[in-house]
Amino acid sequence: MHKDIIEKVQALRHFMKQEGFAAFIFPSTDPHQGEYVPAHWMTRQWISGFDGSAGTAVVTTDDAALWTDSRYFIAAEEQLRNTPFRLMKDGLPETPSVTDWICETLQAPKSKNAEDLDETANEKTVGIDGNVFTEADIKAMEAAFGKAGIKLRTDLDPAEILWTNRPPIPKNKVEIQPLEYAGETAQSKIARVRQALREQRADHILVSMLDEIAWLLNLRGSDVHCNPVFVSYILLTLHDVTLFIDNEKLDDATKEYLQSIGVGICPYKKPSTENAGTKAALNPIPEMKAIKNETEIRGFRKAMLRDGVAMVKFLRWLKPAVEAGNETEISIDRKLTELRSEQALYRGLSFDTIAAYGSHGAIVHYEATPETDATLEPKGLLLLDSGAQYQDGTTDITRTIALGPLTDEERLDYTLVLKGHIRLALTRFPDGISGTQIDALARYAMWQHGINYGHGTGHGVGSYLCVHEGPHQIRHSWKPAPLRAGMTVTNEPGIYRAGKHGVRIENTMLIVPDGTTEFGSFLRLEPLTLCPIELAPVIWEMMTCEEADYLNAYHKYVYDSLSPLLDEEDRQWLQAQCSPASCPTGLK
Amino acid sequence: MHKDIIEKVQALRHFMKQEGFAAFIFPSTDPHQGEYVPAHWMTRQWISGFDGSAGTAVVTTDDAALWTDSRYFIAAEEQLRNTPFRLMKDGLPETPSVTDWICETLQAPKSKNAEDLDETANEKTVGIDGNVFTEADIKAMEAAFGKAGIKLRTDLDPAEILWTNRPPIPKNKVEIQPLEYAGETAQSKIARVRQALREQRADHILVSMLDEIAWLLNLRGSDVHCNPVFVSYILLTLHDVTLFIDNEKLDDATKEYLQSIGVGICPYKKPSTENAGTKAALNPIPEMKAIKNETEIRGFRKAMLRDGVAMVKFLRWLKPAVEAGNETEISIDRKLTELRSEQALYRGLSFDTIAAYGSHGAIVHYEATPETDATLEPKGLLLLDSGAQYQDGTTDITRTIALGPLTDEERLDYTLVLKGHIRLALTRFPDGISGTQIDALARYAMWQHGINYGHGTGHGVGSYLCVHEGPHQIRHSWKPAPLRAGMTVTNEPGIYRAGKHGVRIENTMLIVPDGTTEFGSFLRLEPLTLCPIELAPVIWEMMTCEEADYLNAYHKYVYDSLSPLLDEEDRQWLQAQCSPASCPTGLK
């Protein structure tokens, strides 16, 4: 069992012995700190066999351990069975940190055996591939290990030597994102970054985040699952911009474009900043990228129209199809993707669709597999979180759909989530406050019922870039980045009852100015997403007139926007979905 | 003009020259980091003449400057005229920090004159009285000055030598706070602190905050304005507790008590921790002190009854008195204090009363002086923020009172503040979240009208201790300390219109458990303060039935609690004030 893992660890230990390593660390990160790691950098999965999205493997000369968090305890237990790795349950009070464990393990007196006599130096060395850690992480590790008299070596990647058939770094072609979608030239963006450098009295910045590079240069790629980015680095100084990229990825037109905007090209590798200057800038790109320009906002609106058409066609199709039988989580995902792919400027999904029926809805990051794929029945709730990449904008929408009769608890949870979603959408708030400072408004209604959810309430969405984009978030934990006009942000409260159901209602919103008074400037969230919100599950006695008014106004906006783009049958269906809910009597 | 300030600075410079100082810093802090500074430590006021609550004076051999914030720009300008001090406006982008200014000033090439030739060493020395800064502040200064090649000397206080008639350190007697009010013996508290030390693997803690010392030893004093504390330090190790205090402050009974609980006594000075151990603990006392025990909570309830009786007598008296004429901000403050002082266990005010009429209400920390004292007229709003120290509990209450006809804007602002106050009081929230995470609920209603306020929404209140108590707060800016059952916290949103009026409505609340569900434990705020909230200004069309219900329930609670303690006339007045507001029609 797991002979390959045992053999790999043996080979690694041989290599470590030769090179003088006492331990080697394999994280789940890549050199570009993105949400998805290209296969080339999945060294932790390669050495340990554990395939969760988060985890750190450590191999010492006579021990091996893998850290992962509670989402993966069961899967990891399974996957690590009969391997040299023991599971370290991250987040439990008794679990040591990776560095603490290494310090303790390496300092423990070792059994005196023949092999140990080979060791000549007393100083232990821990190895990492320095490319896949941030500078801050490396400094923190150096400090922790330094106290224990342990050295950190960062310049060797054993997978480069030991991993046979290692997937190559993707070499997909880079494409130019035209100004009609980008709305600002790369030269102008570069000039703004340089201005920020000057304001900070800094002289250079090394950009390793792939979406920042794509945004800055108005280029897109296809190297990373669901994210239209390409593997590269940028080193930007007050005088030069150099793109470190594999030459094969650039066709002549792109090379010409790069030359025309004054960007030099070097082979792909992490740039040395030694000659770039003495002071690195704090990265100004995340906030610049987060604030969409007028062209990008127009693009979002157009993309939402197309995405809304696909969603309407899908939703009209869905219930009869479920009633006819034989539809599953995977089959409806396929159907929805097909409808989206028929839309103009479609470039792929912005993330893997979450189509989660019944109790699967309570698994927050559920992705149906052939083993779990549930057949949809005409009852209960379907949670459907999906989105697409269009060249003019990225979409992210969640609808929770009643496939038939619901329990009282399902209706209650649906109504509370909807109330939270609407409250946040109705909130006017001071310019520049952080998302943490308004997060409670999405939770208030459910808190009153003793209900809460563990995920964030909102994240930025890129313009034909990553669907999860910073620096701002609407989140319970403290995220200081201010909310600013022009940013996109999702509004997605949820309720999850293990073994029963999940509810989430999500629109992508645009942060817009909402007037200035003697007390300052105010902002609010305006929905970009165009798709009806199901009203069948709503317990109207729990809704206020203000909330009903919001729903009516939103549905009028959806209908007015989408109806000209629909055929007659779809239009009639949408009209029925968007018909006004009258403000019920007995409202609080 | 200001001959005395000029002479003091001259004397100081002479002293600095003798001792080799290039600059000396006088902050507004004292050795115990309290809200009020005993006169003995007001060295910044002594050297500069500036008497604001916040400010830092710096004197160099040929320059002098005083930093203060925008609250005091006008007063400081006035008070520093014709002194050697120039005003540095803290918080403005062009204003350098104290350390930056000192570094630049000391590094600037000096005019070559005879005096300079005296200087033999190149290294400049900046002086502070190390006792009045925290360790962290000293370290930060050392780091900042170190980079500029400047030394920091902390062991000399020139005021000790130069300040003639310096007020002595208060020598008031210390009193025992009996167990019937404290609810936990000092031995038990000490044992809990030691347990926290062990959990942190620490071996000692130096306690310098006076309310922490008073809480830990179940002692009270009268050394600080409005705060029943006494000047001292505690050094606590796993084996010893030593109180550093002036012997004159202890009578025989207190000495005996201290001996009985195993607390040693040393003369007052900042203890050296050199022999105490190697690892200082993170201070566990603020959270321990913040969570009130059953006895303390019972004491709060009893104190609130007495405070409520005084408030009811005052409020019944107020409007006829104003109509009769000749009442002013100061005269009503005197009346209220008198009524409070008649109550059992009264020990003084918990802070200086804010009685702010009309436009004075917009000045958040207004304190009437003979020069500003306004005569109250039967119109407009009176903002009255006050509280008392009772031996069984500390009170803090704000009521905004309509003395007669109001403007529409006054009624709107009152209604929005009331809605915010009620919303926060109605909120059920997850156990352990921070006050920042619920702060928006008090602001939501006014945000919708483009209104906001700059102060915090709530602070802890001590048990016969400081009226402003940490570590938790309900505040817009990030305060991570969790809200826990048993903590007190105020609920005090406000609206302030410069030149017009101010509104604030404040109850002191107790954080209480509110059930556990599958989603975790929940808490809510229960009012401790017992005093009717004025309903005359309320715009009922803006209120919800839920809000009206809350007011009715609160008023029933107030009436039921206070009426047995009132004479017939007061009772009838209270009954009228607490009569139920019927849930109006047309509510949202």
Interface residues (C-beta under 8 A of the other chain):
Chain A: L426 T427 R428 F429 P430 I433 T436 Q437 I438 D439 A440 L441 Y444 W447 Q448 G450 I451 N452 H476 W478 P480 R497 A498 D514 G515 T516 T517 E518 F519 G520 F522 T544 C545 E546 L587 K588
Chain B: L426 T427 R428 F429 P430 I433 T436 Q437 I438 D439 A440 L441 Y444 W447 Q448 G450 I451 N452 H476 W478 P480 R497 D514 G515 T516 T517 E518 F519 G520 F522 T544 C545 E546 L587 K588
